[in-house]
């Protein structure tokens, strides 16, 4: 029988945003809404916090909406490798069209327009991480910062994609860049055997990993989340918002968003 994927998550307003009155500029979405299916998709996005990105919360929301719509079609009607290779461009064009429509419906005020210092869509700047999980394939896409981690039956935790190169400090690539399509990282994984096929995936905005002292501490936390997800999914989903709020408060202070997915074999009768 085909394995079953279960997907869900939570997004919380960061401790520093609570103090400053800023909204949660992260966004999260998954499909199907019930979270259980042989094929699932998930997406998280982090809107940039700088003044020039004054509609980044909307940019993040639009990013996950458009990504989920495109990925849902991908898994419903599997396409050729050539079509899959065009996935980043398809999502980017859909995001740009939706952002253009939003901006046309809510034109920038003179004060807002004066804040723009870069691309015309800079007000909506955001990152994006996505996952499409099927029986025998995983499709992973990312632009900008954040973490996409995979867990395996033997307990291994691995980063799904290479890190961006050529950035300094808090710099990140963004959907709003004119050359954004060249900044995507995309990979597909194919099932070969059970031992080398992930049974857990985690997508996180950077407010999560920045709350840990180093990569090793973060990876240890991911391993514990995998164990919790596989032992009591319902309890984990219930406690996740409070856990993220505490993590942000003691750590980065940034908005914190997680999307988690686990793979299990259906029970036989």
Secondary structure, DSSP 4 states (H G I P E B T S, - for coil): --EEEEEEEEEE--HHHHHHTPPP-EEEEEESTT-EESSEEEEEEEB--SGGGTTHHHHHHHHHHHHHHHHHHHHHS---HHHHHTHHHHHHHHHHHHHHHHHHHSPPPHHHHHH--S-TTGGG-B-EEEEEE-SSEEEEEEESS-EEEEE-TTS-EEESSPPP-S--TT----TTSTTGGGG-EEEEEE---GGGS-SEEEEE-HHHHTTSSSHHHHHHHHHHHHHHHHH-HHHHHHHHHHHHHHHHHHTT-S-EEEEEEEEEEPPP-
